[in-house]
Amino acid sequence: MKTKILLVDDDPNIRQLVNLYLVKEDYDVVMADRGDEALRLFKADPPNLILLDIMLPGMDGLQVCREVRKVSSIPIIMLTAKDETFDKVLGLELGADDYVSKPFEMKELLARIKAVLRRFQTSEEPEKELVFPGLTISISNYTVTYMGTEIEMPPKELELLNFLASYPNKVFTREQLLEQVWGYDYYGDSRTVDVHVKRLREKLVGCEEMGWQIKTVWGVGYKFEVK
């Protein structure tokens, strides 16, 4: 069965070019030129991956990403003509798995698609829960329970927490975290990781009292410290 990709872009030239290469790589492609139409297609027949432009009529790509993430963790790669870090960080914070800036090389886009799909398929394999005082992380169910209450987290926040907690007291650089959690080589701004760590800390207030925390290692990165 072919891997199905939903391609969402309001530029017909980009749709035609990307579609040509994806079909050549034996992907099944469905296309939309509006955000609301993309969401309708997603709900009608969920694809295996979404290539999602940020600037769209009807509903922008960030809104589409937010709506998809409410019900699904399927891979999303954002396509953006903008270079502002804000857009990239916001897209990743909302749950996008990767982003590619226009103009892009098709070889790079295809490589990103394969890497994200490969990583998603690996993450689908059942894994044991991680349990610490007051904290339970289930990557297979995509749930985090803290102090007896299930905490809502975007997929990337949960995956970052799960990755750090899988290696207690081991220090990771921001670049390593981007590569391991987002599944691609480091091209962007390290603020992406900082934003996600900040959000996690806001949701896990008081964890230090239970003997663990996400600790900043100045000049290096972060670690899940367990005492």
Buried (B, 14 or more C-beta within 10 A) or exposed (E): EEBBBBBBBBBEEBBEEBBEBBEEBEBBBBBBBBBBBBBEBBEEEBBBBBBBBBBBEBBBBBBBBBBBBEEBBBBBBBBBBEEEEEBBBBBBBBBBBBBBBBEBEBEEBBBBBEBBBEBBEEBEEEBEEBEBEBBBBBBEEBBBBBEEEEBEBBBBBBBBBBBBBBEBEEBBBBEBBBBBBBBBEBEBBBBBBBBBBEBBEEBBEEBEEBEBBBBBEEEEBBBBBBE
